[in-house]
Amino acid sequence: MATAFAGLQFSPSSVGRGTAILFGILGVSVGIRSFLSPASYSEMFGFGPKTSTTLTAKSNPFIPVAGGRAIASSVGLLWCAYLKLDTALAVLLVTGGIVGLIDGLCVLKFTEPIDEKATGDDKNVELERVRIARQTAWGHWSIISVAVAIGAWMLVNA
């Protein structure tokens, strides 16, 4: 069943495949970044440049593990889109919501608390770091909500 928007016809399958390709390319590039630049990967993930996560990124074994997970799940999305396995693709998009939810929660949970002793510019840096972490968590949740909604739309219309 196709849906019209602005005079164009969109089917759940075409929108789902397009979304999967977008998330697949993004996920592979993010995963590669975890190997090439672990510190910038952790900053992109929501941890500030002066946090222990970022400062120890080169020796943190979980950063390349997370990158490998991103690559594997993204390649799965790309293959399902390429092979037109729409039901599998829809399930991957919906279950990807679990990953996005946990990613956002981890960013919030493991963001180091504001240093209460900080004053002046240091206090502003602390507040900005926490603001960025919260923004990143909400970014994870809003982006993954779109993927879950499209996956659910595909499943309902399968």
C-alpha positions in Angstrom: 0.0 0.0 0.0 1.5 3.3 -1.1 1.1 6.6 0.7 1.0 9.9 -1.2 2.9 13.0 0.1 3.2 16.2 -1.9 2.0 14.4 -5.0 4.6 11.6 -4.7 3.8 8.0 -4.0 5.8 6.3 -1.1 5.4 2.7 -0.2 6.5 1.3 3.2 9.1 -0.8 1.4 10.7 2.0 -0.5 10.8 4.3 2.6 12.2 1.4 4.7 14.9 0.5 2.3 15.9 4.2 1.9 16.0 4.6 5.7 18.1 1.4 6.0 20.6 2.5 3.4 20.9 5.8 5.2 21.4 4.2 8.6 23.6 1.5 7.1 26.0 4.0 5.5 26.0 6.1 8.7 26.6 3.1 10.9 29.5 1.7 8.8 31.2 5.2 8.8 30.7 5.6 12.5 32.1 2.1 13.1 35.2 2.8 11.0 35.7 6.0 13.0 35.9 4.0 16.2 39.0 2.2 14.9 40.6 5.2 13.3 40.0 7.8 16.0 38.7 6.4 19.2 38.8 9.8 21.0 36.7 11.6 18.3 34.3 8.6 18.3 33.7 8.9 22.0 33.2 12.7 21.6 30.8 12.1 18.8 29.0 9.7 21.0 28.5 12.4 23.6 31.5 12.3 25.9 33.4 15.5 26.2 37.1 16.0 25.2 38.2 16.1 28.9 36.2 13.2 30.2 37.9 10.0 31.3 36.2 8.1 28.5 37.7 10.3 25.8 41.1 10.7 27.5 41.6 6.9 27.8 39.9 6.1 24.4 42.9 4.6 22.7 43.2 2.0 25.5 39.5 1.5 26.0 38.6 -1.9 24.5 34.9 -1.2 24.4 35.2 1.6 21.8 36.3 -0.7 18.9 33.7 -3.3 20.2 31.0 -0.7 19.8 32.4 0.2 16.4 32.3 -3.4 15.4 28.7 -3.7 16.5 27.8 -0.6 14.5 29.5 -2.0 11.4 27.9 -5.5 11.8 24.4 -4.2 12.3 24.8 -1.7 9.5 26.0 -4.2 7.0 22.9 -6.3 8.0 20.6 -3.4 7.2 22.4 -2.8 3.9 22.1 -6.5 2.9 18.5 -6.7 3.8 17.8 -3.6 1.8 19.8 -4.9 -1.2 18.1 -8.3 -1.1 14.6 -6.7 -0.6 14.0 -8.7 2.6 11.5 -6.2 3.8 10.2 -8.1 6.9 13.7 -8.7 8.2 14.6 -5.1 7.5 11.5 -3.9 9.4 12.4 -6.1 12.4 16.0 -4.7 12.3 14.8 -1.2 12.3 12.4 -1.8 15.2 14.8 -3.7 17.3 17.4 -1.1 16.6 15.3 1.1 18.9 16.7 -0.9 21.8 20.3 0.0 20.8 19.4 3.7 20.5 17.6 3.7 23.8 20.5 2.1 25.6 23.0 4.4 23.8 21.2 7.5 25.0 20.9 6.1 28.6 24.6 5.3 28.7 25.5 8.8 27.6 23.4 10.2 30.4 24.5 7.7 33.0 28.2 7.8 32.3 28.5 11.6 31.8 30.7 12.6 34.7 28.9 14.9 37.1 29.6 18.6 37.2 32.6 19.5 39.2 31.1 21.5 42.1 34.4 23.2 42.8 34.6 24.7 39.3 34.2 28.4 39.0 34.1 31.0 36.2 35.1 29.6 32.8 35.6 26.1 34.2 32.1 26.1 35.5 30.8 27.2 32.1 32.8 24.4 30.5 31.3 21.9 32.9 27.8 23.1 32.2 28.4 23.0 28.4 29.7 19.4 28.7 26.6 18.2 30.5 24.3 20.1 28.1 26.1 18.4 25.1 25.6 15.0 26.7 21.9 15.6 27.2 21.6 16.9 23.7 23.4 13.8 22.3 21.1 11.4 24.3 18.0 13.1 23.0 19.5 13.0 19.5 19.9 9.2 19.8 16.4 8.9 21.0 14.8 11.1 18.3 16.7 9.5 15.4 16.0 6.0 16.5 12.3 6.9 17.0 12.1 7.6 13.3 13.7 4.2 12.4 11.3 2.4 14.8 8.3 4.2 13.4 9.3 3.3 9.8 10.0 -0.3 10.7 6.7 -0.6 12.5 4.9 1.0 9.5 6.6 -1.6 7.3 5.5 -4.5 9.5 1.9 -3.3 9.7 1.7 -3.0 5.9 3.6 -6.2 5.1 
